[in-house]
Amino acid sequence: MKRKYRELSDETKQKISQSMKGRSKSFTHKEAISNGLKDYWKTIPNKPTTNNKVG
């Protein structure tokens, strides 16, 4: 399942944080992950709000 919007619930963020604790990665691996996620997030739009109505 892919995300539709950038925003995540606090519960989801906490689950991700807990699953990542204790893992170590090399500097080059961290850079590769960072670059990949930057490219990924460029394709995900922000969730529309009711304040952004046009007209």
SEKOLMI-348701 format. One record per atom (N, C-alpha, C, O, CB): residue in one letter; x, z, y. Coordinates in steps of 0.2 Angstrom, whole numbers, plus 5000, padded with zeros to 4 digits. Each point is the difference from the previous one (the first is absolute). Glycine has a CB too. Layout:
// SEKOLMI-348701
AXZY ...
***
This chain:
// SEKOLMI-348701
M500450004994 M499650005006 M500450005006 M500550045001 M498650024993 K500949895011 K500350005006 K499750035005 K499350015000 K501249894997 R499850135008 R499750035006 R499749955004 R500249945001 R500650154999 K498649935003 K499749965005 K500250015007 K500049965005 K499050034988 Y501250085009 Y500250025006 Y500650045000 Y500250034994 Y498649975010 R501550025001 R500650045000 R499950074999 R500450034997 R500149895011 E498950114995 E499950075000 E499950024993 E499649974996 E499950025015 L500850074987 L499950034993 L499750075002 L500150035005 L500949914989 S498650095001 S499850075000 S500650055000 S500549984997 S498349984998 D501150105007 D500550055000 D500150014992 D500650024998 D499150035014 E499849954984 E500050024993 E500549954997 E500450014996 E498450045004 T501149885001 T500449954997 T500750015002 T500549994996 T498549935004 K501150095007 K500750015002 K500450064997 K500649994998 K499049965013 Q500050104987 Q500350064997 Q500249984993 Q500550024997 Q498850065010 K500249884989 K500249984993 K500649965000 K500450014996 K498449995001 I501349955008 I500649965000 I500650045001 I500549994997 I498849925008 S500750145000 S500550045001 S500250044994 S500650014999 S499050005013 Q500050024985 Q500150044994 Q500349964994 Q500550024997 Q498650065006 S500749864996 S500349964995 S500749975002 S500449994995 S498449985002 M501450035009 M500649985002 M500650055000 M500549995001 M498949925006 K500450164993 K500450055001 K500550004994 K499849994994 K499350085012 G501549954996 G500650004994 G500349944998 G500450004996 G499050095001 R500449855006 R500349944998 R500549985005 R500050015006 R498949954989 S501750025003 S500549985004 S500249924999 S499949974995 S500650155004 K499649855007 K500249935000 K500649985004 K500250045004 K498649944995 S501549974999 S500749985004 S499849975007 S499449995001 S501249994988 F499950025015 F499949985007 F499749935000 F499549985003 F501450095001 T499449884992 T499849934999 T499350004998 T499649955002 T501650014996 H498650084997 H499350004997 H499550025006 H499549975000 H501050054988 K499750035016 K499650025005 K499949955005 K499449995003 K501050134995 E500149845004 E499949945004 E499649954998 E499649975003 E501550065001 A498949954989 A499649954997 A499350025000 A499649965002 A501450014991 I498950105006 I499350025000 I499750005007 I499449975001 I500850104989 S500249955015 S499850005007 S499849935002 S499549995003 S501250114999 N499749854997 N499949935002 N499449974997 N499649975003 N501650024998 G498750034992 G499449974997 G499450035002 G499549975001 G501250024989 L499350085012 L499450035003 L499849975007 L499550005002 L500850114991 K500349885011 K499849985006 K499749935000 K499549995004 K501550075000 D499249904991 D499749935000 D499350014997 D499549965002 D501649994996 Y498850104997 Y499350014998 Y499550025005 Y499549985000 Y501050054989 W499750025015 W499650035005 W499849955006 W499550015003 W501050104994 K499949845004 K499849955005 K499449964997 K499749975005 K501550024998 T498750014991 T499449964998 T499350044999 T499549974999 T501349964995 I499350145007 I499450045000 I499750025007 I500450025004 I500150034985 P498949935012 P499750015007 P499850085001 P499950034995 P499749855005 N500450145006 N499750065001 N499250004999 N499749955000 N501250075009 K498950044989 K499350014999 K499649995006 K500250045005 K500050044986 P499349885010 P499649995006 P499650075002 P499850034995 P500149845002 T500150145009 T499650065002 T499449975005 T500049955002 T501050134998 T498549975001 T499449985003 T500249995008 T499649975004 T499750094987 N501349975011 N500250005007 N500349935002 N500149995006 N500150134993 N499949844996 N500349935001 N499549955000 N500249944999 N500950104996 K498349975007 K499549955000 K500249955006 K500250025005 K498950064990 V500849855004 V500149955005 V499349985003 V499550004996 V501549964998 G499050045012 G499449985003 G499650055004 G499549995003 G500449934989 
***
